[in-house]
Amino acid sequence: MRPREVLNMLKWHPDYVFEEYTVVYVHRGAPNDEKSVSCKDIEGLEHSDFLIEEGTHIPYHRVLRILDKEGKIFWKKP
């Protein structure tokens, strides 16, 4: 599954609570070139990226991992 498909599943499937997940993505210049955002701060899932609160679009190809509320890996980029 691709990151877009996973995020849509988490958002729309009744078995999941979207806001309980965290997305870790590539962010050049950040420590370890990684940054994370809680799904509760995601404003929209677009075709090729997702929109976070600051009005920033993050392309799905930058997503490295999606973590559950306990910090365990739910999905990882192959």
C-alpha positions as CSV (number, residue, x, y, z in Angstrom):
1,M,0.0,0.0,0.0
2,R,1.1,3.5,-0.8
3,P,1.1,6.3,1.8
4,R,-1.9,8.0,0.2
5,E,-3.9,4.8,0.4
6,V,-2.9,4.2,4.0
7,L,-3.9,7.7,5.1
8,N,-7.2,7.5,3.3
9,M,-7.9,4.1,4.9
10,L,-7.1,5.6,8.4
11,K,-9.3,8.6,7.7
12,W,-12.4,6.8,6.3
13,H,-12.4,3.3,7.7
14,P,-14.6,3.0,10.8
15,D,-12.1,0.7,12.5
16,Y,-9.5,3.5,12.8
17,V,-9.3,6.9,14.5
18,F,-7.3,9.1,12.1
19,E,-6.2,11.6,14.7
20,E,-4.4,8.9,16.7
21,Y,-1.7,8.5,14.0
22,T,1.5,10.3,13.2
23,V,3.2,10.8,9.9
24,V,7.0,10.9,9.7
25,Y,8.4,12.5,6.5
26,V,11.6,13.7,4.9
27,H,12.3,17.3,5.8
28,R,15.7,18.6,4.7
29,G,17.5,20.5,7.5
30,A,15.6,19.0,10.3
31,P,17.4,16.6,12.7
32,N,18.1,13.4,10.8
33,D,16.3,15.0,7.9
34,E,13.0,13.9,9.4
35,K,9.9,15.7,10.8
36,S,6.6,14.4,12.1
37,V,3.1,15.6,12.1
38,S,0.1,14.3,14.0
39,C,-2.8,13.3,11.7
40,K,-5.0,15.7,13.7
41,D,-2.9,18.5,12.2
42,I,-3.5,17.3,8.6
43,E,-6.1,19.6,6.9
44,G,-6.5,17.7,3.7
45,L,-5.5,14.6,1.7
46,E,-4.9,15.7,-1.9
47,H,-4.1,13.7,-5.0
48,S,-0.3,14.0,-4.7
49,D,0.3,15.5,-1.3
50,F,-1.3,16.2,2.1
51,L,-1.9,19.6,3.6
52,I,-0.8,20.5,7.1
53,E,-1.9,23.4,9.3
54,E,0.8,25.8,8.3
55,G,-0.5,25.7,4.7
56,T,2.3,23.4,3.6
57,H,1.9,20.7,1.1
58,I,3.9,17.5,1.8
59,P,4.2,15.1,-1.2
60,Y,3.3,11.5,-0.4
61,H,6.7,10.3,-1.7
62,R,8.4,12.0,1.3
63,V,6.5,9.9,3.8
64,L,8.8,7.5,5.6
65,R,6.6,6.0,8.3
66,I,3.2,6.2,9.8
67,L,3.0,5.5,13.6
68,D,0.1,4.5,15.8
69,K,-0.8,6.3,19.0
70,E,1.8,4.2,20.9
71,G,4.6,5.1,18.6
72,K,4.7,1.7,16.9
73,I,5.2,1.5,13.2
74,F,1.9,1.0,11.4
75,W,3.3,1.5,7.9
76,K,6.9,1.9,6.7
77,K,8.2,2.9,3.3
78,P,9.7,-0.2,1.6
